Amino acid sequence: MAKITEITPRGTEKSKVRRISQEVKRLKAIYKDLPEEKLVLATRLIERAAFQMVTLEDLEEEVNRSGFLEAYQNGDKQTGIKQSAALQAYNSLYKNYQATLKELSSQLPEHRAASRLDAFIKANG
């Protein structure tokens, strides 16, 4: 696993790794009945989704703490307000997270996808 040194308002790098591990465990429980060939693909997607979810939580805390906007200055005369870097990262990662969830849900059999995905969405807001 890559070294995690990004924003970790909830604590240390170990805390983030622990939170990711907990999310992986939770997601694997949802997909535990997949056939072996689908489980191989799903496992990597689960790891990505867990990382994305925990990072989104951290970015959300950063946006709440620092705000949605930040001042900028280009050269001596051009100044203004722009969307914060944390919010930009959050928005980009959220889109990727949604795509990961969609790909994960496609691994479930049709009749189970709706109920498992509904449970997942309810648990994660």
C-alpha positions in Angstrom: 0.0 0.0 0.0 1.3 3.5 -0.8 2.4 5.7 2.0 -0.5 7.9 3.2 0.6 11.4 4.1 -2.3 13.4 2.9 -4.7 15.3 5.1 -5.5 13.2 8.1 -7.5 15.3 10.5 -8.7 12.3 12.4 -5.2 11.4 13.5 -2.1 9.7 12.4 -1.3 7.8 9.3 -1.9 4.6 11.3 -5.3 5.9 12.1 -6.1 6.3 8.4 -4.7 2.9 7.5 -6.8 1.4 10.3 -10.0 3.2 9.1 -9.3 2.0 5.5 -8.9 -1.6 6.8 -12.2 -1.3 8.7 -13.9 -0.1 5.6 -12.4 -2.9 3.5 -13.7 -5.4 6.0 -17.2 -3.9 5.9 -17.3 -3.9 2.1 -16.0 -7.4 1.9 -18.9 -8.6 4.0 -21.3 -7.1 1.5 -19.6 -9.0 -1.4 -18.6 -12.2 0.4 -20.9 -14.4 -1.7 -19.5 -13.5 -5.1 -18.1 -16.2 -7.2 -14.3 -16.5 -7.1 -13.7 -15.0 -10.5 -15.7 -11.9 -9.6 -14.2 -11.7 -6.2 -10.8 -11.1 -7.6 -11.9 -8.0 -9.4 -14.2 -6.9 -6.6 -11.4 -7.1 -4.0 -9.3 -4.4 -5.8 -12.4 -2.3 -6.3 -13.2 -2.7 -2.6 -9.7 -1.6 -1.6 -10.1 1.5 -3.9 -13.6 2.3 -2.5 -12.4 2.0 1.1 -9.5 4.4 0.4 -11.7 6.8 -1.4 -14.4 6.7 1.4 -11.9 7.4 4.2 -10.1 10.1 2.2 -13.5 11.7 1.4 -14.2 11.8 5.1 -10.9 13.5 5.8 -11.4 16.0 3.0 -14.9 16.8 4.2 -13.5 17.6 7.6 -10.9 19.8 6.0 -13.5 21.7 4.0 -15.7 22.1 7.1 -12.7 23.4 9.0 -11.1 25.7 6.4 -14.1 26.6 4.3 -15.2 26.3 0.7 -13.3 29.3 -0.6 -9.7 30.6 -0.4 -8.0 33.7 -1.5 -5.5 33.7 -4.3 -2.9 36.1 -5.7 -1.4 35.8 -9.2 1.5 38.3 -9.4 1.3 41.8 -7.9 -2.2 42.9 -9.1 -4.5 39.9 -9.6 -6.3 38.6 -6.5 -9.5 37.0 -5.9 -11.4 34.1 -4.3 -11.5 30.6 -5.7 -12.8 27.2 -4.7 -10.5 25.7 -2.0 -8.1 23.0 -3.0 -9.6 20.6 -0.5 -13.1 21.1 -2.0 -11.7 20.6 -5.6 -10.1 17.4 -4.4 -13.2 16.3 -2.6 -15.4 16.9 -5.7 -13.0 15.0 -8.0 -12.6 12.1 -5.6 -16.4 11.9 -5.0 -17.0 11.4 -8.8 -14.4 8.7 -8.8 -15.9 7.1 -5.7 -19.3 7.0 -7.4 -17.8 5.3 -10.4 -16.1 2.7 -8.2 -19.4 2.0 -6.4 -21.2 1.6 -9.7 -18.5 -0.9 -10.9 -18.7 -2.7 -7.6 -22.5 -3.0 -7.8 -22.2 -4.4 -11.3 -20.4 -7.4 -9.8 -23.4 -8.4 -7.8 -26.1 -10.6 -9.2 -29.1 -8.5 -10.4 -31.5 -9.7 -7.7 -29.0 -8.9 -4.9 -27.5 -5.7 -6.3 -30.4 -3.5 -5.4 -30.7 -4.6 -1.8 -26.9 -4.7 -1.1 -26.3 -1.4 -2.8 -29.3 0.2 -1.0 -27.9 -1.0 2.3 -24.5 0.4 1.5 -25.9 3.8 0.4 -28.0 4.0 3.6 -25.0 3.3 5.7 -22.9 5.9 3.9 -25.4 8.6 3.3 
